[in-house]
Amino acid sequence: MAKNIVLASASPRRADLLRQLGLCFTTRPVDIDETPLPGEEASAYVHRLAGEKAVAGFTRAGDPDALVLGSDTTVVLDGRVLGKPTDREHAKTMLGALSGRTHQVMTGVALTGQAGTEILVSITEVTFRTLGEREIDAYCASGEPMDKAGGYGIQGRGGAFVSAITGSYSAVVGLPLDVVAGLLEQAGLPVWECWISNNNGE
């Protein structure tokens, strides 16, 4: 149980999700080039970035016993990657494209330790109801879309746009908890053991 779990991300949403799992961890954001490779498919893109983030985080941690989580999320519509909007008009265009449609949220999760790196990709189908122009304008004016792939946050006001979801809700937020739990168990650290340790410490 004496494992140092590290989250290689500055995302407060991912940190909140790890706390939801009852894990004790440290945060070490990493800075990598997130430019897609020529012809790179979305699933391969999030797979690669999650791995690069976890490996970079492991290097930064300076602890051979550390287990480092890296993750990357993107929104895909008709096979096209929708990254974070560059400005308010870009966000409006994204949301207009997603309105009344079903898109995919792809989240790569990587766990790096002494034994190497394991990477999995979670794919969730998300359907938007038809959005009005005024509500898109109001949402973009709130500022919420600006740091989020696809221009919306399901855990915030953007949750009002979602009419259906097939797959992992937490993956859409930014970190599929079922995948994280599986990777940690595979690495010899089942999350339920953390629950026992935490309870004994109370």
Secondary structure, 3 states (H helix, E strand, C coil): CCCCEEECCCCHHHHHHHHHCCCCCEECCCCCCCCCCCCCCHHHHHHHHHHHHHHHHHHHHCCCCCEEEEEEEEEEECCEEECCCCCHHHHHHHHHHHCCCEEEEEEEEEEEECCEEEEEEEEEEEEECCCCHHHHHHHHHCCHHHHCHHHCCCCCHHHHHEEEEECCHHHHHCCCHHHHHHHHHHCCCCHHHHHHHHHHCC
